[in-house]
Amino acid sequence: EWRGGRPPRICMVSFYFHPEYSGSSIQALNLSTALRQHGCESFIVSANLSGSPEHELFQGIPVHRRPVLRARDAQIPSFWLSLAWFLVRRRHEYDLIHAHGTLQHTIAGLIGRLVGKPSILKVAMADSDLAFERQGRLWGTINSLLVARFSQFIATTEAIQHEFERRRLDTGRVSLIPNAVDTSRFAPVSPAERAL
């Protein structure tokens, strides 16, 4: 329960979302759906990469697509500006920011601090999301500074958890939470099914 005895309202951030897909988009949708079943409100903020509607319901989850510049090198910086403006303007509509992955989303931790909202960064790709040296000197430095602004972190594997230690990020703010598996879709087949 959140302050005032109500469930928290969660702003999910995933640069890619329907009709574009990535692992982070699937995770954001699955988590939003599961949270809704537990009485939590959530919405997803993504980049509008295909001229899709700015606002829509997708499988019952509100989606807000932010405009970005078309030039590939300008997409992430323009998304940061657009996302920052959205998070500031809509700050009374959510209680918590949950960002799925680093490179496109690190501005969310800083904005969360500015508007007084806790933020979570989920890291799901070992030797990638936190590999700042692979992002170039400028972007790597900026991202390493911005990642530290998040309130809490989720590491989906032990390897990622150890990566936080290697990079001297505050391990006291890291929780190990593996990705869930939908056992209604992925389960061992019965002997009878195996025989078919």
HELIX and SHEET records of a PDB file:
HELIX    1   1 ARG A    3  GLY A    5  5                                   3    
HELIX    2   2 GLY A   23  GLN A   37  1                                  15    
HELIX    3   3 ARG A   72  ARG A   89  1                                  18    
HELIX    4   4 ARG A   91  GLU A   93  5                                   3    
HELIX    5   5 ILE A  107  VAL A  115  1                                   9    
HELIX    6   6 PHE A  132  GLN A  135  5                                   4    
HELIX    7   7 ARG A  137  VAL A  147  1                                  11    
HELIX    8   8 GLU A  158  ARG A  166  1                                   9    
HELIX    9   9 THR A  171  ARG A  173  5                                   3    
HELIX   10  10 PRO A  191  ALA A  195  1                                   5    
SHEET    1   A 8 HIS A  55  PHE A  58  0                                        
SHEET    2   A 8 ILE A  61  PRO A  67 -1                                        
SHEET    3   A 8 GLU A  41  ASN A  48  1                                        
SHEET    4   A 8 ARG A   9  VAL A  13  1                                        
SHEET    5   A 8 LEU A  96  HIS A 100  1                                        
SHEET    6   A 8 SER A 119  VAL A 123  1                                        
SHEET    7   A 8 GLN A 152  ALA A 155  1                                        
SHEET    8   A 8 VAL A 174  LEU A 176  1                                        
END                                                                             
